Amino acid sequence: MSFEGRRAIVTGAGSGIGQATAMHLLGLGARVTGVDINDAGLEPVRAAGGDALVVDLADPDQRATVIASASQDPPHFLVNAAAILQVIPIGDVDPAVFRRHFAVNVEAVWFLCRDVGAVMAEGGAIVNFSSPSARWAYTLETAVYGATKTAIQGVTRSFAIHHAPRHIRVNAISPGITDTPMQEKVLREVSALRGLSYEDLSANRTNLVPLRRSAPPEEMAGVVAFLLSDAAAYITGQTIYVDGGYIMSA
């Protein structure tokens, strides 16, 4: 698989799966622009030969710099990996927390799909990020995040139809338990709220996965690359669960 000469914009490239995806695409020959609010987190992308934009995607004015970059140098690919997750009991969610989650996790994805997609090279591809929490609602401490990831599946289907006349495919992946800073944050904060040990909560979650393990972010990056590639040329509007069978067993 080679993406030589093709340009990709990857949000959330400052850590976790977004960063792993940016690095993977660079390794496949793509020209990559990593986008993140965390400037220091983008340094590995820069060091590997990529470009970087430091942007708060919840801010429409800052988000416009990503769209301007796409207009000046039309990309072949867009990966919307950026997201926030605040661990908070469902009864304690206030409107500001709710709005911030939807601004980053849904609003930014919607407008990047629309506006970057509008200038994207014909035959390009977009990959959004959903989550098993769109279907598995029992971690109520992350309920707002789960609601945003349910919305992403609708956004993905709508833009798959919208961009189809230009042969731009739009899909989503739903990563299972992945070894990222976000996953670490969830385990530590949920275990504290529930009065459980970190080790017990981690083991209990993995026991729900038929393959009995978590995944490194590089495994998710490989699936993203497949969905962007010509090998997936007849796949659009889909959410692919990359979760070791987690949702199958739920």
C-alpha positions as CSV (number, residue, x, y, z in Angstrom):
1,M,0.0,0.0,0.0
2,S,1.4,3.4,-1.0
3,F,0.0,6.9,-0.7
4,E,3.0,8.5,-2.4
5,G,2.2,12.0,-3.4
6,R,-1.2,12.1,-1.8
7,R,-2.0,14.6,1.0
8,A,-3.8,13.7,4.3
9,I,-5.1,16.0,7.0
10,V,-5.3,14.2,10.3
11,T,-6.9,15.8,13.4
12,G,-6.1,14.7,16.9
13,A,-2.5,14.0,15.6
14,G,-1.0,15.1,18.9
15,S,-1.5,11.8,20.7
16,G,-3.1,8.4,20.6
17,I,-4.7,6.9,17.5
18,G,-4.6,10.3,15.7
19,Q,-0.8,10.5,16.1
20,A,-0.3,6.8,15.2
21,T,-2.4,7.4,12.0
22,A,-0.4,10.4,11.0
23,M,2.9,8.6,11.5
24,H,1.6,5.5,9.6
25,L,0.4,7.6,6.7
26,L,3.8,9.3,6.6
27,G,5.4,5.9,6.4
28,L,3.2,5.1,3.4
29,G,4.5,8.1,1.5
30,A,1.6,10.5,2.2
31,R,2.1,14.2,2.8
32,V,0.6,14.7,6.2
33,T,-0.7,17.8,8.0
34,G,-1.3,17.0,11.7
35,V,-3.9,19.1,13.5
36,D,-4.1,19.3,17.3
37,I,-4.6,21.8,20.1
38,N,-1.4,20.4,21.7
39,D,1.6,21.9,20.0
40,A,4.1,19.7,21.8
41,G,2.2,16.6,20.9
42,L,2.6,17.4,17.2
43,E,6.4,17.4,17.4
44,P,6.7,13.7,16.4
45,V,4.7,14.4,13.2
46,R,7.0,17.4,12.4
47,A,10.1,15.3,13.1
48,A,8.9,12.6,10.7
49,G,8.5,15.1,7.9
50,G,4.8,16.2,8.4
51,D,3.3,19.7,8.7
52,A,1.4,20.8,11.7
53,L,-1.5,23.2,12.6
54,V,-2.1,24.1,16.2
55,V,-5.9,24.5,16.3
56,D,-8.7,24.4,18.8
57,L,-11.3,22.7,16.6
58,A,-14.2,23.9,18.7
59,D,-13.4,27.5,17.6
60,P,-14.9,28.2,14.2
61,D,-12.2,30.8,13.5
62,Q,-9.4,28.5,14.3
63,R,-11.1,25.6,12.4
64,A,-11.2,27.9,9.4
65,T,-7.4,27.6,9.2
66,V,-7.7,23.9,8.5
67,I,-10.3,24.6,5.8
68,A,-8.0,27.3,4.3
69,S,-5.1,24.8,4.2
70,A,-7.3,22.3,2.4
71,S,-8.4,25.0,-0.2
72,Q,-4.8,26.0,-0.9
73,D,-3.5,22.4,-1.2
74,P,-6.5,20.1,-1.8
75,P,-6.1,16.9,0.2
76,H,-6.9,13.4,-0.9
77,F,-7.7,12.2,2.7
78,L,-9.2,13.6,5.9
79,V,-9.0,11.7,9.2
80,N,-11.2,13.2,12.0
81,A,-9.6,11.6,15.0
82,A,-9.7,14.6,17.4
83,A,-12.0,14.2,20.4
84,I,-12.4,15.1,24.1
85,L,-13.6,12.9,26.9
86,Q,-14.4,14.1,30.3
87,V,-15.1,11.5,32.9
88,I,-18.1,12.8,34.9
89,P,-21.2,11.2,36.5
90,I,-24.2,11.6,34.3
91,G,-26.0,13.5,37.0
92,D,-23.2,16.1,37.2
93,V,-23.0,17.0,33.5
94,D,-23.7,20.7,33.0
95,P,-24.5,22.5,29.8
96,A,-20.9,23.8,29.3
97,V,-19.5,20.3,29.5
98,F,-22.1,19.1,27.1
99,R,-21.6,21.8,24.6
100,R,-17.8,21.5,24.6
101,H,-18.0,17.8,23.9
102,F,-20.4,18.3,21.0
103,A,-18.3,21.3,19.6
104,V,-15.1,19.2,19.4
105,N,-16.5,15.7,18.8
106,V,-19.4,16.5,16.4
107,E,-19.5,20.1,15.2
108,A,-15.9,20.1,14.1
109,V,-16.3,16.8,12.3
110,W,-19.4,17.9,10.6
111,F,-17.9,21.1,9.2
112,L,-14.6,19.5,8.3
113,C,-16.4,16.8,6.4
114,R,-18.4,19.4,4.6
115,D,-15.8,22.1,3.9
116,V,-12.6,20.0,3.5
117,G,-14.7,17.5,1.6
118,A,-15.9,20.2,-0.8
119,V,-12.3,20.9,-1.9
120,M,-10.9,17.4,-1.6
121,A,-9.5,15.7,-4.7
122,E,-12.1,13.7,-6.5
123,G,-12.0,10.0,-5.5
124,G,-10.6,10.9,-2.0
125,A,-11.7,9.5,1.3
126,I,-12.7,10.6,4.8
127,V,-12.5,8.5,8.0
128,N,-14.3,9.6,11.2
129,F,-14.0,8.1,14.7
130,S,-17.0,6.6,16.5
131,S,-16.7,4.4,19.5
132,P,-18.2,1.2,21.0
133,S,-19.8,3.6,23.6
134,A,-22.2,4.5,20.8
135,R,-23.8,1.1,21.5
136,W,-22.5,0.1,24.9
137,A,-23.9,2.7,27.3
138,Y,-23.1,1.2,30.7
139,T,-20.1,3.5,31.4
140,L,-22.3,6.3,32.5
141,E,-19.4,8.4,33.5
142,T,-18.6,8.9,29.8
143,A,-22.2,9.2,28.6
144,V,-21.8,12.6,26.9
145,Y,-18.8,11.2,24.9
146,G,-20.9,8.2,24.0
147,A,-23.7,10.5,22.7
148,T,-21.2,12.3,20.5
149,K,-19.9,9.1,19.1
150,T,-23.4,8.0,18.3
151,A,-23.9,11.2,16.4
152,I,-20.7,10.6,14.4
153,Q,-22.3,7.5,12.8
154,G,-25.1,9.7,11.5
155,V,-22.7,12.4,10.3
156,T,-20.7,9.7,8.5
157,R,-23.7,8.3,6.7
158,S,-25.0,11.7,5.6
159,F,-21.7,12.8,4.2
160,A,-21.2,9.5,2.4
161,I,-24.3,10.3,0.5
162,H,-23.4,14.0,0.0
163,H,-19.9,13.4,-1.4
164,A,-20.8,10.2,-3.4
165,P,-21.2,12.2,-6.7
166,R,-17.5,13.1,-6.5
167,H,-16.6,9.5,-5.6
168,I,-15.4,10.6,-2.1
169,R,-16.0,7.9,0.4
170,V,-16.8,8.6,4.0
171,N,-16.5,5.9,6.7
172,A,-15.9,5.6,10.4
173,I,-14.0,3.3,12.6
174,S,-15.1,2.4,16.2
175,P,-11.9,1.6,18.1
176,G,-12.2,-0.8,21.0
177,I,-10.0,-0.8,24.1
178,T,-6.8,0.9,22.8
179,D,-3.6,1.7,24.7
180,T,-3.8,5.5,24.5
181,P,-3.6,8.4,27.0
182,M,-7.4,8.8,26.7
183,Q,-7.9,5.1,27.7
184,E,-5.6,5.6,30.6
185,K,-7.5,8.6,31.8
186,V,-10.8,6.7,31.6
187,L,-9.5,3.8,33.6
188,R,-8.0,5.9,36.3
189,E,-10.8,8.3,36.7
190,V,-13.7,5.8,36.5
191,S,-11.9,3.4,38.9
192,A,-11.6,6.3,41.4
193,L,-15.3,7.3,41.0
194,R,-16.4,3.7,41.5
195,G,-14.1,2.9,44.4
196,L,-12.4,0.1,42.4
197,S,-8.7,-0.6,41.8
198,Y,-7.3,0.4,38.4
199,E,-6.1,-3.2,38.0
200,D,-9.6,-4.7,38.6
201,L,-11.4,-2.3,36.3
202,S,-8.8,-2.8,33.5
203,A,-9.1,-6.6,33.9
204,N,-12.9,-6.5,33.9
205,R,-12.9,-4.5,30.7
206,T,-10.5,-6.8,28.9
207,N,-12.6,-9.8,30.0
208,L,-15.4,-8.5,27.9
209,V,-13.2,-8.7,24.7
210,P,-13.3,-12.2,23.1
211,L,-9.6,-11.7,22.0
212,R,-8.8,-10.9,25.7
213,R,-6.5,-8.0,25.0
214,S,-6.4,-4.3,24.3
215,A,-4.9,-3.0,21.1
216,P,-1.9,-0.7,20.3
217,P,-3.0,2.5,18.4
218,E,-0.9,1.3,15.4
219,E,-3.5,-1.4,14.8
220,M,-6.2,1.2,14.5
221,A,-4.0,3.3,12.2
222,G,-3.7,0.3,9.9
223,V,-7.5,0.0,9.5
224,V,-7.7,3.7,8.9
225,A,-5.2,3.4,6.1
226,F,-7.1,0.5,4.6
227,L,-10.3,2.6,4.5
228,L,-8.5,5.4,2.8
229,S,-6.9,3.1,0.3
230,D,-8.1,2.0,-3.1
231,A,-8.6,-1.5,-1.7
232,A,-11.7,0.0,0.1
233,A,-13.0,1.7,-3.1
234,Y,-16.5,0.2,-2.7
235,I,-16.9,0.9,1.0
236,T,-18.7,4.0,2.1
237,G,-21.1,5.1,4.8
238,Q,-20.0,2.3,7.1
239,T,-18.8,2.2,10.7
240,I,-16.2,-0.6,11.2
241,Y,-15.9,-1.9,14.7
242,V,-12.2,-2.6,15.4
243,D,-12.7,-4.0,19.0
244,G,-11.5,-7.6,19.3
245,G,-15.2,-8.7,19.2
246,Y,-16.2,-6.5,22.2
247,I,-19.5,-5.3,20.7
248,M,-20.3,-8.7,19.3
249,S,-20.2,-10.1,22.8
250,A,-22.1,-7.2,24.4
